[in-house]
Amino acid sequence: MKFNGEVTTGLGKATHFLSQDFYVDNFIKNCGFKPFPGTLNLIVPDECLNQINDIKDNCENIIEPDEGFGAVKYIKATLNDEIEGAIVFPAKTEHSEKYIEVIAEEKLRDIFNLEDGDLLSIEF
């Protein structure tokens, strides 16, 4: 599947979670990279929302939580046809289903010079 998500500002909470060793170690093991300590938040186009939710609901790639944290589902993805990353679906989130979070080894806003409202291509 391939779609363009609209960049939007997140809640600023991912830095804490992506700094936890058990998340970092699992992303290195399962995705092949150490994630930048933060996510890029994207708004999913309405026409893709049902399919994304089905994929999330049926995803079997899960990082089990450490005490006090939530599980995270993930799907490896290619971002803007050039960067390997992943879509993450935290079990504990304050975002509506219309939002997804993307991780990569580097800060995607800097790599692609992204601002809110810009589009990012995601393929998985």
Buried (B, 14 or more C-beta within 10 A) or exposed (E): EEBBBBBBEBEEBBEEBBEBEEBBEBBEEBBEBEBBBBBBBBBBBEEBBEEBBEBBEEEEBBBEBEEEBEEBBBBBBBBBEEBEBBBBBBEEBEBEEBBBBBBBBEEBBEBBEBEEEBBBBBEB
